[in-house]
């Protein structure tokens, strides 16, 4: 039995390293492109985004897109005034005033639905307000959409991390995306269980978007990006998940309170709201990314190789995606923080009190919210 211990300790770290390397070399990356984006509508949902909205809109307008539409969802800060000033500077910017949130809708799907209904372009590019598009970002995405013969595409922007908490936790997003199953399956398999999506950057062909009902069909979903992509894939559409490092940058959360609240809203619903899925995910993360360090302290055989596998993968990710070194050096601490947030997400979901930007949501049944 003792001879098996090194293999048991090393197995999962080795698997995640191997998958990570394969995925990093095969993950679709939008290339430089001078393709026309005159048919692209950039759509930005905004609620109390005074700190972000001007930089987001100016970045979008720096690309020669057809139009930029912003849905002001009852902002109580300076967002409306900033948008009014920007709209006076560029006729391509159109601001939609938010109406009452209809019963049964979550705020972001409703905002995106309203934006899509008003858009004139053939390509719809949904962008979160904390995202900064590169000037050629829309062209890169449109070119990849054509190259992949896809109908819908989501991408992960480069994550900007300033506080210690951000540097500790946010790099785990990329680790999660690359380390658990071949990303090629998300593009080649029709099985909706093989799906990855990121709503920070989502481009869809208008006709395909409408054919699956758009955001109206996932109106009650807290994790709306996964719900929409799952619906599209189930309908037989080709859905692509891309590395958007050169397409855009994003500061997702600014500090520990926002990280805790934001991920607690999304993590458990993102696992389909299934307790068994959460239990398996937590067990795998602890076994692959925390156990090796405990085994090293205990002097177990194979632990050094397991820790080395973790550090190699994290270092490659840090170099490729410009991630700070703290996350690599304190890797198990970041994983433990993420596990704690996942458990909190389960607790909030079961209590039906997921909150964001002053609203309380009950998750959809498919996200663990009950019937």
C-alpha positions as CSV (number, residue, x, y, z in Angstrom):
1,X,0.0,0.0,0.0
2,X,2.8,2.4,0.9
3,X,4.1,2.1,-2.7
4,X,0.9,3.5,-4.0
5,X,1.0,6.7,-1.9
6,X,3.4,8.6,-4.2
7,X,1.1,7.8,-7.1
8,X,-2.0,8.8,-5.3
9,X,-0.6,12.1,-4.2
10,X,0.9,12.9,-7.6
11,X,-2.0,11.6,-9.8
12,X,-4.4,14.6,-9.8
13,X,-1.7,17.3,-10.0
14,X,-0.1,15.4,-12.9
15,X,-3.5,15.2,-14.6
16,X,-4.2,18.9,-14.2
17,X,-0.8,19.8,-15.4
18,X,-1.1,17.6,-18.5
19,X,-4.6,18.9,-19.4
20,X,-3.5,22.4,-18.7
21,X,-0.6,22.2,-21.1
22,X,-2.8,20.7,-23.8
23,X,-5.5,23.3,-23.3
24,X,-3.1,26.2,-23.3
25,X,-1.8,25.2,-26.7
26,X,-5.2,24.4,-28.2
27,X,-7.4,27.2,-26.7
28,X,-8.6,29.3,-29.6
29,X,-7.1,32.8,-29.5
30,X,-8.5,35.7,-31.6
31,X,-5.7,36.9,-33.9
32,X,-4.9,40.4,-35.1
33,X,-7.5,41.4,-37.7
34,X,-8.4,44.3,-39.8
35,X,-11.8,42.9,-40.7
36,X,-14.7,45.3,-40.9
37,X,-16.8,45.7,-37.8
38,X,-19.4,48.0,-39.3
39,X,-22.0,45.4,-38.5
40,X,-21.1,45.0,-34.9
41,X,-23.4,46.4,-32.1
42,X,-21.6,46.7,-28.7
43,X,-24.1,46.2,-25.9
44,X,-23.3,47.2,-22.3
45,X,-25.6,46.6,-19.4
46,X,-24.9,49.1,-16.6
47,X,-26.2,49.5,-13.0
48,X,-24.4,51.9,-10.7
49,X,-21.2,51.8,-12.8
50,X,-20.0,55.4,-12.4
51,X,-16.5,54.2,-11.7
52,X,-16.3,52.1,-14.9
53,X,-18.7,53.3,-17.5
54,X,-16.7,56.1,-19.1
55,X,-13.6,54.0,-19.7
56,X,-15.7,51.1,-21.0
57,X,-17.7,53.2,-23.4
58,X,-14.7,55.1,-24.7
59,X,-12.8,51.9,-25.3
60,X,-15.8,50.5,-27.3
61,X,-16.1,53.7,-29.3
62,X,-12.4,53.5,-30.2
63,X,-13.3,50.6,-32.5
64,X,-15.1,51.4,-35.8
65,X,-18.2,49.5,-34.7
66,X,-21.7,50.4,-36.0
67,X,-23.1,51.5,-32.6
68,X,-22.6,51.2,-28.8
69,X,-25.8,50.8,-26.8
70,X,-25.8,51.1,-23.0
71,X,-28.8,50.1,-20.9
72,X,-28.9,52.2,-17.7
73,X,-30.6,49.9,-15.2
74,X,-31.9,52.4,-12.7
75,X,-28.5,53.6,-11.6
76,X,-28.5,55.8,-8.5
77,X,-25.0,57.2,-8.9
78,X,-23.5,59.4,-11.7
79,X,-23.8,56.8,-14.4
80,X,-26.7,58.6,-16.2
81,X,-24.9,61.9,-16.2
82,X,-21.7,60.4,-17.6
83,X,-23.6,58.6,-20.3
84,X,-25.5,61.8,-21.3
85,X,-22.2,63.6,-21.7
86,X,-20.6,60.8,-23.7
87,X,-23.7,60.5,-26.0
88,X,-23.3,64.2,-26.9
89,X,-19.8,63.5,-28.1
90,X,-20.4,60.5,-30.4
91,X,-23.7,59.8,-32.3
92,X,-22.9,56.1,-32.3
93,X,-23.6,55.9,-28.5
94,X,-27.3,55.3,-27.6
95,X,-28.5,55.1,-24.0
96,X,-31.6,53.1,-23.1
97,X,-33.3,54.2,-19.9
98,X,-34.2,51.2,-17.7
99,X,-37.8,50.3,-17.0
100,X,-39.2,48.3,-14.2
101,X,-37.8,44.8,-13.8
102,X,-40.6,42.5,-14.9
103,X,-41.6,39.6,-12.6
104,X,-39.5,36.5,-13.1
105,X,-36.5,38.3,-14.6
106,X,-33.0,38.7,-13.3
107,X,-31.5,42.1,-13.9
108,X,-28.7,41.3,-16.3
109,X,-30.6,39.1,-18.7
110,X,-33.4,41.7,-18.8
111,X,-30.8,44.5,-19.6
112,X,-29.2,42.3,-22.3
113,X,-32.6,41.4,-23.8
114,X,-33.5,45.1,-24.0
115,X,-30.2,45.9,-25.6
116,X,-30.5,43.1,-28.2
117,X,-34.0,44.2,-29.1
118,X,-32.7,47.7,-29.8
119,X,-29.5,46.8,-31.7
120,X,-29.2,47.2,-35.4
121,X,-26.0,45.2,-36.1
122,X,-25.8,41.7,-37.5
123,X,-23.3,40.8,-34.8
124,X,-24.2,41.4,-31.1
125,X,-21.2,41.9,-28.7
126,X,-22.3,41.9,-25.1
127,X,-19.7,43.5,-22.9
128,X,-19.7,44.0,-19.1
129,X,-19.2,47.6,-17.8
130,X,-15.9,46.7,-16.2
131,X,-14.4,45.5,-19.5
132,X,-12.1,47.6,-21.6
133,X,-12.1,46.5,-25.3
134,X,-8.9,46.7,-27.3
135,X,-9.3,48.9,-30.4
136,X,-9.2,45.8,-32.6
137,X,-11.0,43.6,-30.0
138,X,-14.3,43.4,-31.9
139,X,-12.5,42.6,-35.2
140,X,-10.5,39.8,-33.5
141,X,-13.7,38.3,-32.2
142,X,-15.6,38.6,-35.4
143,X,-12.7,37.0,-37.3
144,X,-12.5,34.1,-34.9
145,X,-16.3,33.6,-35.1
146,X,-16.0,33.2,-38.9
147,X,-12.9,31.1,-38.7
148,X,-14.6,28.7,-36.3
149,X,-17.8,28.7,-38.2
150,X,-19.5,29.4,-34.9
151,X,-22.8,31.1,-34.1
152,X,-21.9,32.2,-30.6
153,X,-18.5,32.9,-28.9
154,X,-17.5,33.9,-25.4
155,X,-14.0,34.9,-24.4
156,X,-12.0,35.5,-21.2
157,X,-10.4,38.9,-21.1
158,X,-7.1,39.6,-19.3
159,X,-7.9,40.1,-15.7
160,X,-6.5,43.2,-14.0
161,X,-5.7,42.5,-10.3
162,X,-4.7,45.3,-7.9
163,X,-5.5,44.3,-4.3
164,X,-4.0,41.3,-2.6
165,X,-7.3,39.4,-2.5
166,X,-7.7,39.8,-6.3
167,X,-4.1,38.6,-6.9
168,X,-4.8,35.6,-4.6
169,X,-8.2,34.4,-6.0
170,X,-8.8,35.7,-9.5
171,X,-6.0,33.8,-11.2
172,X,-7.9,30.7,-10.3
173,X,-10.4,31.5,-13.0
174,X,-7.8,30.6,-15.7
175,X,-6.7,27.5,-13.7
176,X,-10.3,26.3,-13.5
177,X,-10.8,26.8,-17.3
178,X,-7.8,24.8,-18.3
179,X,-7.2,22.1,-15.8
180,X,-10.2,19.8,-15.6
181,X,-11.3,18.7,-19.1
182,X,-10.1,19.2,-22.7
183,X,-11.4,22.5,-23.9
184,X,-11.6,21.0,-27.4
185,X,-14.6,19.1,-26.2
186,X,-16.5,22.3,-25.6
187,X,-16.3,23.0,-29.3
188,X,-16.5,19.5,-30.8
189,X,-18.9,17.6,-28.5
190,X,-22.7,18.2,-28.7
191,X,-23.0,17.1,-25.1
192,X,-24.0,20.2,-23.1
193,X,-22.1,18.9,-20.1
194,X,-18.9,19.9,-21.9
195,X,-19.4,23.6,-21.8
196,X,-17.4,26.7,-20.7
197,X,-18.6,30.3,-21.1
198,X,-17.8,33.7,-19.9
199,X,-20.4,36.5,-20.1
200,X,-17.8,39.3,-19.8
201,X,-17.3,39.0,-23.5
202,X,-20.1,37.4,-25.6
203,X,-20.5,37.7,-29.3
204,X,-23.5,36.2,-31.2
205,X,-24.9,36.3,-34.7
206,X,-28.2,38.1,-34.5
207,X,-30.1,35.4,-36.3
208,X,-28.7,32.6,-34.2
209,X,-29.3,34.6,-31.0
210,X,-32.9,35.0,-31.9
211,X,-33.4,31.4,-33.0
212,X,-32.7,30.2,-29.4
213,X,-34.9,32.8,-27.8
214,X,-32.0,35.1,-26.6
215,X,-31.8,36.2,-23.1
216,X,-35.6,36.1,-22.8
217,X,-35.3,32.3,-22.8
218,X,-33.0,32.4,-19.8
219,X,-34.6,35.3,-18.0
220,X,-34.5,33.7,-14.5
221,X,-30.9,32.5,-14.7
222,X,-28.3,34.1,-12.4
223,X,-25.5,32.6,-14.4
224,X,-27.0,33.8,-17.6
225,X,-23.9,33.2,-19.9
226,X,-23.8,29.5,-19.2
227,X,-27.6,29.2,-19.5
228,X,-27.6,31.0,-22.9
229,X,-24.7,29.0,-24.3
230,X,-26.2,25.7,-23.0
231,X,-29.4,26.5,-24.8
232,X,-27.5,27.4,-28.0
233,X,-25.5,24.2,-27.8
234,X,-28.6,22.1,-27.2
235,X,-30.1,23.6,-30.3
236,X,-27.2,22.4,-32.4
237,X,-25.4,25.7,-32.7
238,X,-21.6,25.9,-32.6
239,X,-20.5,27.6,-29.4
240,X,-16.8,28.6,-29.0
241,X,-14.9,29.5,-25.8
242,X,-11.8,31.6,-26.5
243,X,-8.8,33.1,-24.7
244,X,-9.5,36.9,-24.9
245,X,-6.2,38.1,-23.4
246,X,-5.6,40.4,-26.4
247,X,-9.2,41.3,-27.0
248,X,-10.0,43.1,-23.7
249,X,-9.0,43.7,-20.1
250,X,-11.2,43.6,-17.1
251,X,-11.0,44.4,-13.4
252,X,-13.7,42.0,-12.3
253,X,-13.8,42.9,-8.6
254,X,-12.0,45.5,-6.5
255,X,-11.1,43.8,-3.2
256,X,-12.2,41.0,-0.9
257,X,-15.9,42.1,-0.2
258,X,-16.7,42.2,-3.9
259,X,-14.9,38.9,-4.6
260,X,-16.8,37.2,-1.8
261,X,-20.2,38.7,-2.9
262,X,-19.7,38.2,-6.6
263,X,-18.5,34.7,-6.6
264,X,-21.0,33.7,-3.9
265,X,-23.7,34.8,-6.4
266,X,-22.3,32.6,-9.2
267,X,-20.3,29.6,-8.1
268,X,-23.0,27.2,-6.9
269,X,-25.5,28.1,-9.6
270,X,-22.7,27.7,-12.1
271,X,-22.4,24.1,-11.0
272,X,-26.0,23.6,-11.9
273,X,-27.1,24.0,-8.3
274,X,-26.4,20.3,-7.5
275,X,-24.9,19.5,-4.1
276,X,-23.1,16.4,-5.5
277,X,-21.4,18.6,-8.1
278,X,-20.3,21.0,-5.4
279,X,-19.0,18.1,-3.3
280,X,-17.1,16.6,-6.2
281,X,-15.6,20.0,-7.2
282,X,-14.5,20.8,-3.7
283,X,-12.9,17.3,-3.3
284,X,-11.0,17.6,-6.6
285,X,-9.7,21.0,-5.8
286,X,-8.5,20.1,-2.4
287,X,-7.0,16.8,-3.6
288,X,-5.2,18.4,-6.6
289,X,-4.2,21.8,-5.2
290,X,-4.0,21.6,-1.4
291,X,-3.3,18.0,-0.4
292,X,0.2,18.0,-2.1
293,X,1.3,20.8,0.2
294,X,0.0,19.0,3.3
295,X,1.7,15.8,2.1
296,X,5.0,17.8,1.6
297,X,4.9,19.0,5.2
298,X,4.1,15.5,6.3
299,X,7.1,14.2,4.3
300,X,5.0,11.8,2.2
301,X,6.7,10.3,-0.9
302,X,5.8,11.9,-4.2
303,X,4.6,15.2,-2.5
304,X,7.5,17.2,-3.9
305,X,6.6,16.1,-7.5
306,X,3.0,17.0,-6.9
307,X,3.8,20.5,-5.6
308,X,6.1,21.0,-8.5
309,X,3.3,20.0,-11.0
310,X,1.1,22.7,-9.3
311,X,3.8,25.3,-9.5
312,X,4.7,24.6,-13.1
313,X,1.1,25.0,-14.2
314,X,0.5,28.1,-12.2
315,X,3.8,29.7,-13.4
316,X,3.0,29.0,-17.0
317,X,-0.5,30.6,-16.6
318,X,1.0,33.6,-14.8
319,X,3.5,34.2,-17.6
320,X,1.0,33.8,-20.3
321,X,-1.8,35.9,-18.8
322,X,0.4,38.4,-16.9
323,X,-0.7,37.2,-13.5
324,X,1.1,38.5,-10.4
325,X,3.5,36.1,-8.6
326,X,1.6,36.2,-5.2
327,X,-1.0,33.8,-6.5
328,X,1.6,31.3,-7.6
329,X,3.5,31.4,-4.3
330,X,0.3,31.3,-2.1
331,X,-1.5,28.9,-4.4
332,X,-3.1,26.6,-1.7
333,X,-4.3,29.6,0.3
334,X,-6.1,30.9,-2.8
335,X,-7.7,27.5,-3.4
336,X,-8.9,27.4,0.2
337,X,-10.5,30.9,-0.2
338,X,-12.3,29.8,-3.3
339,X,-13.6,26.6,-1.6
340,X,-14.9,28.8,1.3
341,X,-16.7,31.0,-1.2
342,X,-18.2,28.0,-3.0
343,X,-19.6,26.7,0.3
344,X,-21.0,30.2,1.0
345,X,-22.6,30.3,-2.5
346,X,-24.3,26.9,-1.7
347,X,-25.6,28.3,1.6
348,X,-27.0,31.5,0.0
349,X,-28.5,29.7,-2.9
350,X,-30.3,27.2,-0.6
351,X,-31.6,30.2,1.5
352,X,-32.8,31.9,-1.7
353,X,-30.9,35.1,-1.0
354,X,-28.4,35.7,-3.7
355,X,-27.8,39.5,-3.8
356,X,-26.1,41.9,-6.3
357,X,-26.3,45.6,-6.8
358,X,-29.1,46.0,-4.3
359,X,-31.3,43.2,-5.7
360,X,-32.1,39.9,-4.2
361,X,-32.5,36.9,-6.6
362,X,-33.9,33.5,-6.2
363,X,-31.9,31.1,-8.5
364,X,-33.7,29.3,-11.3
365,X,-34.7,25.7,-10.6
366,X,-31.8,24.5,-12.8
367,X,-29.4,26.5,-10.6
368,X,-30.5,25.0,-7.4
369,X,-33.4,27.4,-6.6
370,X,-36.0,24.7,-6.2
371,X,-39.3,24.4,-8.1
